[in-house]
Amino acid sequence: MFDASVYTDRRNRLRNEVKSGIILLPGNPEAAYNYPANTYHFRQDSNFLYFFGLAHPDLAGVIDIDNNKDYIFGNDVDLDDIIWMGPQPLMADRAAKAGVTNTALYKDLFDFVQEAKSKGRKVHFVPPYRGETYMLLEELTGIPFKDVKQNASLELIRGIIKLRSIKDKYEIAEIEKAVGIAYEMHTTAMRMAMPGRVEREISGRMEGISLALGNPVSFPIILSIHGETLHNHYHGNTLVEGRMMVADAGAETEMHYASDITRTMPVGGKFNQRQKDIYEIVLEANMKSIEATKPGIPNRDLHMLAARVIVDGLKNIGLMKGNTEDAVREGAHAMFFPHGLGHMMGLDVHDLEGLGENYVGYDEEIKRSTQFGTAFLRLGKRHQPGYVFTIEPGIYFIPALIDQWRSENKFMDFINYEKVESFKDFGGIRIEDDILVTDTGYRVLGKPIPKTVAEVEAVMSDPL
């Protein structure tokens, strides 16, 4: 945990955003894997972690705005718990680490909330994402299960997003630790990406590195020689020469902060000319978008910059044609780049999106596009110092999308379908880094992970 003063300050700042009532932040319970005693690795709710810091199941935090008090509700262990898990800190001692002096039994939470409601006080909560939390909120508030999410407090949602979006020095240090673990994961993947290997051997090794150096991976590893499937979690293919392997993976630190890095490598360790041509376009889009990052620039502008770089590059090798600005404005680039440039990052690998993607990534000034491709941009609003986000352009050759657009004679002025046909077997390429917005520009977080053609080939020259 951070120092107790960090959590106290966060709760006090949240009080300035939510003016009255009580803020209810349930922690997560354990979740059964395949029978009650066999549970998934426990992961605390990120909002509870941010304001109370305790990574233990069956807790709830309350911020009483009107009376300027904070509470943690939870139970001390009994002898049976000690036999199986060893001695555990008392609830009062746990709470003190979060700067909280008021503790109560978990069952007392129900009376506490009912008393607040009886006095006409507002009970603020955020949208739940687990069934147990839906049921808990129904029991606590009386709101029917099906209506719980739509009754979440918009005032609280906006307040949490405002606070958590700006990363402090402690959080930035944790994210850099997570990138350091990702360095080991991705350079290991490069050294293992040799013909004859099965993908799961590599993804398993990467996950083991994360577990050995921190916590489990920050999201299920995406690793495949079929990179044209953007989130490909199937790891059963055997690597063959001539394919590119996309590895999109990150680690979670012991403090639960995430990294999210993508590297793409040629199976066998050497780029052929066709692979190099496409790779260099994606790399240029990645680097130019990073270099343009600064406070005040809309992330949507960075996305459009990447799209223009991709169109220019594909025109140079004959896959696209026509006016670049027109092609991007009309959305022709989305044939090859059908997703957004990136997303916020922090305690969640898609930070804060459980509170509502449009609240996190957009605002009154910048609204979400409805155009195919650009509609998937998770973050469009202007950057502020302290934002941490990903830049992850890509180029993909998706046979079903190519066939559909060609059958519809779509964007015939911009796409050279005859040549695109010859790339249907290519797969995809994505390159992703984690970026901090500084007061004057940007900083790429963590130990630099090889990404130029020369750097990737150098790492792969020493295979595992």
N, C-alpha and C positions, 0 to 999 in steps of 0.2 A: 504494500500500500504506500501511497504518498503520505507526507506528513498530515496529521489531523487538520491542521490549519487550511490545507488545500480544499478539503471537503467542506469545512465550515464556510469558507469564502464562497465556494460555488453555490451552496444552499442560500446564503445571504444574497448573492446576486440574483438568484432565481426569484427571491421574494420581491425584488424590484420590478420583475417582469409580470408576476402574477399578484395582483393587488390584495386579494382577500380570499378567505376560505382555507381549506386544507388541501395539500398536494399529496396524493396517495401514489407511492411508487412500490408496487409489489415486486419482490425478488422472484426468481424462478425456483420451482421445486425440482426434485430429481425426476427424470423421465425414464420409464422402463423400456428396455431394448426388446426383449422377447419374452420375459416373464418378470414379475414384480421386483425380485431381488437382483436382477441383472440390468443395471442401468447404463445409459449412455454416459460418456464423460461429462461431468457437470460443467455447464457454462452459465454464469450469472447474467441476468438482464443488464444490458449496457447502460441504461439510464440509472438503474440502481447503483451500478459500479461507479458511474461518474459522480453521483452525489453522496454516496455512502461508502463505496470502496470495498465492501465485504463480499468475498467470493465464496459464500456458503449458502446452501439451500434453505428454503423455508423461513425466509425473513421478509419483512415488509418495512419500508421506511415511510414516515409521515413528516411533512414540513407544515407546521401550523403557522400560517402567515399572521393571523390576527393576534396570536399570543406570543409570537416570536420564540417558539419552541420546536425542537426536532425530536423525533421518537424513532426507536427501532423496536419492532415487535418480533420476538422469536423465543425459542425455548432452550433452556440449558439441557445438556445431555444427562441421561440416566446411566446406571451401572451397565445395562446391556449395551448401550452405545460405547461406553469406555472399553468393554471387553472386545468389541469388534474393531474399534477405530482408535483406541488409546485415549489418554486424557485430552480433554478439549477445553479451550478457554471459556470462562463464564461469559454470558451475554453482556454483562456490564463492561467486562474487559474488552470484548470485541467492539462494542459501541464506542468506547473511549478512543479507540484507534481512528474512528471517523469523526471525532470531536462531538459525540452525542452523549449526553448525561442521562437522558430519559429512556428507560427500557421497560418493556412489559411483556407478558406472555402473548404468544401469537393469538390465542383465543380472545384476548382483550381487544384486539383490533376491531372486532365486530361491534362491541359496545361503544368503542371510541367513535367509529364512523356513524353509528346510529345516533349518538348524542349530538354530533356535529349537524347531522341532517335535521334533527328535531329542533334545532335552533335556527334553521333556515340558512345554514352555511353551505357554500358551494364546495362540492367534493370534486377536485380536479384529478383526472387521470388521462393517460395517453392510450392510443389504440393498442389493444393486446394482439399478440401473434401466436399464443399457445392456448389450447382448449382449456387447460386448468385455470388460466388467468381470466378467460371469459367467464367461467363458472364462478370464480371467486368474486369478480366484480358484480356479477348478477346478484350473488348472495349479499354482498356488502351494500350495494346501492339500491337494489330492488329493480334495476333496469333489466328488462328481458334480454336473455342471451343474444337474440338476433339484433337487438338495438344497441348493444353495448358500444360497438365501434363508432357508430355515428353520433354517440353522445360524448365522445372524447372531447377534452377541453382544448379548443383552438388556441386559447390564451396560453395554456401550458405548452402545447406543441410549439408555438412560435417562440416562447421563452427558452425552451430547451435547445431548439435549433440555433437560436442566436448565441447562446453560451457555448455549446459544444462545437459549433463550426469553427471557432477561433481556438487554435491549439496553443497551449502555453509551453514553456520551455521543457517542462517535465514530460508532457505528452510527445513533443517532437523528439526528445531523446529516446523515448520508448519506441516510436515508429522507426527511428534509425536503427535501433537494435533489431527490430523485426526485419528490416531490409538487410541487415548483416546476416541474419539466418537465411534469408532468401538468396543471398549471394552464394552460400554454400550449396543450397538446394539446386540452383540453376547451373552453376558451373559443374556440379556433379552430373546433372542431366546431360549437359553438352558432352562430357567425357564418356557417358554411357550410350550415346545415340549412335550405335554402330549396327550394321546389317546383322540380322539374325536374332536380335534381342526382341523380347516381347515388351510392349509398352508398360505393363504392370510392374515389371522389374524396376523400371526407372521411376514410375510414380510412387511405388512402395519405398524405394530408397529415399526419395525426396521427403515423403511424409515422415520417415524415420529420423531424418535430420532435424526436422522441425520439432519433433517430440524430444529428441536428445538435447536440443539447445534452448528450448522454450516450452511452448504449449503445443497442442495439435495445430495442424494447418488452419489458416484463417478462413478457408472455404474448401470444398472438395476440389481436388486437383483436376485441372483441365489439361490433358496431355494426349496428343494424337497425331498420327501422320495424316489424318483427315481433318486438317485445320479449317477446311471450308465449313465445318459444323462449328459454330462459334463457341458453344459450351459443350464440348465433347467429353463426356465422362466415361466412355467405354475405353478400356485399356487392354483390349485383347488382341490388337493387331501386332504382327511381326514386322519389325523395321526392315525396309528394303532400300537399296541404293536408288537414288533418283527422287526420293521423297523428302519433303520438309517435315520436321516435327515441331509442332507448337507446344510449348510448355507454359501454362498460365497458372501460377501458384504463388502463395504467400504463407508466411508464418504468423503465429500469434505469440507475443511475449508472455512472460509470467504475469505481467500486469494487464494482459488481454488487449494490447494494441496490435494492430494488423499491418502487414505489408501485402502488396499485390503487384507482382512483377510478371511480365510475359517476355519470353525470348523464343525465337524461332531459329532452328538450326538444320543444316543439311545432313541427312543420314549418311554416315561415313566420314564426315569431317571436311568436305570440300564442296563449295558452291559450284554448280555448273553455270553456264552463262545465263540460261533462262532464269534460274533461281536468283542469281545475282542481280539481274535486271529488275525483277520485282522487289527484291529485298531492299535494294538501294532507294527505291521510291518510298517505301514504308519508313525506312530509316530517316530520310529527309523530312517526311511529314512529321515524324516524331520529334526530331531535333529543332525544326523551325517552329513548331508549336510551343516547345519548351522555351526557346529563346524569345518568343513574343510574350511570354507570361509576365504580368506585372499587375499591381493593384489597379482596380478600376476597369480593366478590360473584361468584357463579357466572355465567359467560357464558350458561348455560342460562336463568337468571332474566331476563337482558336480552332474550334471544330471546322468552321468554314475555310480557314486557312489551310488546315490539313487536307480538306477535300480538294481545294484548288491545286495543292502540290501533287496530290494523287492523280488528278485529271491531267495536269501537265506532264507528269512522268509517263502515264499510260499513253498519251498522245505521242510522246517521243519514241515509243516502241511499237506504235501502230495499233494499239488496242482501242484507243478512243480518238476522236477527231472533233473539229468544229471549235467554236469559241468557248474558252474555259469558263468564263463568268456565266455565260448562258447555260452551260452544262450543269454547273453547280446550282444555279438558281432554280433550274427546272427539276433537279434531283437525279440526273443521269449517273452521277458518281456513285449512287447508292447500289448500283449493280455490283460494284466491287467493294464498297465501304458502307455496309448496311446498318452500322451501329453508331453510337455516339462516341465522342473522343475520350470520355472518361467520367469519373464520379468522385464524390467526396470520400475521404478515408480517415479512419481513426480507430475508435473502439469497435466499430463495425467496418467490415471491409467495403461495404457500400454504406458509408457512414450516415446514420440517422434516417435511412429510407423507410424504416418501420413506422416513422411518424407521418409518412406521406411524401412520396417522391417529388411531387410538385411543390410542396412547402419547402423542401430542402434545396431543390435545384432551380426554382423559378420564383418570381416575385411580381409585384404590380407592374414593374417596368418591362420585364422580359417574360413573355408567355411561351408555352411549349408549342412547337410546330406540329402540324398534322401531316406533314409530308413524309412519305416512306423514307426510312433511314434516319433523317433528322429528328423524327418523332421519338426515336429511341435514345436521344441525347438526355442523359439523366441530370446533367448540370448545365444550365444555360446562363445563369445570372452573373453579375459582375464579381470579380475576385476581390477579396479583402486580405490584408496582411494577416497571416495566421491560418489561412485556409491550407489544407493538405488535400491534394486531389491527384488523380491518375491522368496521364496522357498516354493513350493506347490506340493509335491509328492502325489500320490493317487493310490488306487487300486479299479478297477471297474470290474463288471461282466456284460458284454454287450451281451445279448443273441444272437443277430444277428451276432456279430463278432465271438463268440464262435462257432455258427453253421457253419459259412462260413469256418473258419479255420479248423474245424474238418472234414468238407466235402472234403476239399482239402488235408487232411492228413498233415497239416502244423505243423512243429515243434513237431512231435510225440516223438522225443527223449527228449523233454524238458517239455511238458505239459501233465499232467495226466487228460485227458479229461473225464474219467469216474467220477472222483471226482469233477471236475469242473462243471459237469452237475448239481450236487446237490447244487451249489451256484448260479444258474441262477436267483433265486428269491432274491438275497442278496441286490442288488443295488450297491452303491459305497461309498467310503470314501476318503476325501481329507483334508489335514491339511496344512494351509498356514500362513506364517509370513512375515513381512516386515523387510528387513535386510540392514544395512548400512555397507559398507566396510570401515574400519578404516585404519590408517597407519600401524597397526600391525596385524589386524585380522578382527573382525566384532563386531557389536552390534545389537541386536534385538531391534527394535524401539518401543517405547511406553510402556504403562502399560501392563505387561504380561497378556495375555488373557488365561484363563484356557484351558489346552489341554491334560494333562495326564488323564488316566482313573479316578483316584481318584479325581482330580480337577473338571472334568466335572460332575461326579456323585455328588460331594459336592454342586455345584451350583444348580444342578437339584433337589436336595433334598428340595429346598424351592420354589415350583412351583408358577407361577402366574395364 
